Amino acid sequence: MKRLYVSEGPIRIGVSSCLLGEQVRFDGGHKRSDFLVDTFGRFVEFVPVCPEMEIGLGTPRESICLIRDNTRAVRLVGNKTGLDHTDKMDAYAERRITALGRDDLSGYVLKKDSPSCGMERVRVYGPSGMATRDGAGLFASALMRRYPSLPIEEEGRLNDPHLRENFVERVFAYRRMRSFFSTRWTLGGLVQFHTVHKLVLMAHSPKAYSALGRFVADAKHLARDQLRDDYERPFMDALKKLATTARHTNVLQHMLGYLRDHLDVTARAELVTLIDDYRAGLVPLIVPITLFRHYVRKFDIAYLRDQVYLEPHPKELMLRNHV
């Protein structure tokens, strides 16, 4: 657990092809994401997917939309011709998503507002022609149903520093978890995995932190075949909850207790001040975290040294500089 985000193989992320700068949109253009390509792309390997191109629509092409008919079923149709692509997209999604399972993905980034790839709030037109923003793209819906624990996000939401940090943290957590369960794991190994993620869970969901703790404590009484699934889903669901300033502050104060016997009055006061400054929004999370990491190394505090919370993703991404 020391090298938290280093793995034997590449960390693969599924992504809507247009976000990588590929000219696959209906108008022949793209929607290149600088964060994905220039920043995140340094640490992952992308698996590009364009459902509309891959069902043979070509580019440039007629734009398509979601329409809810009188039976409440949602169809994928051409805006001008009314040509129905629903069945073709559904069949393609089943095949493609099955194939993606063999790519060992650790996350997926979708194109917002897309009738094929939009994750949420996609326009759906009713019989009257009025639109509501309560839909999801057909491919995206199938993807989320098949892989409910997989970290999935839209590129538009990644402009929010908190959502961006949350997504990347989930990607690396998912990869660690999948790597662990792909080995000949033991119950002792599961206890260790859970232990090094305790502060991460505390920051995201104190309720899940307690529930998963009880689950692991009782693991020896549970059927092994169910242990993986029964741990994976609530673990990833917990990390989807945003770690708030208040919860981060609680974790920082919790860690401070482990330094009680090591810091003099001045050093402790400095750390308390940094925690208060973070809580007040005067400094980003990376500031108190950096000082904590210094003291953990200096005093070799084993429990804190092994906590994923202190470095849940590559520091070069500088995500905690903005939350």
Buried (B, 14 or more C-beta within 10 A) or exposed (E): BEEBBEBEEBBBBBBBBBBBBBEBBBEEEBBBBEBBBEBBBEBBEBBBBBBBBBBEBEBEBBEBBBBBEEEEEBBBBBBEEEEBBBEBBBEBBEEBBEEBEEEBBBBBBBBBBBBBBBBBBBBBBEEEEEBEEEBBBBBBBBBBEBBEBBBBBBBBBBEBBBBBBBBBBBBBBBBBBBBBBEEEBEEEEBEBBBBBBBBBBBBBBBEBBEBBBEBBEEBEEBEEEEBBEBBBEBBBBBBBBBBEBEBBBBBBEBBBEBBEEBBEEEEBEEBBEBBBBBBEEEBBBBBBBEBBBEBBEEBEBEEBBBBBBBBBBBBEBEBBEEB
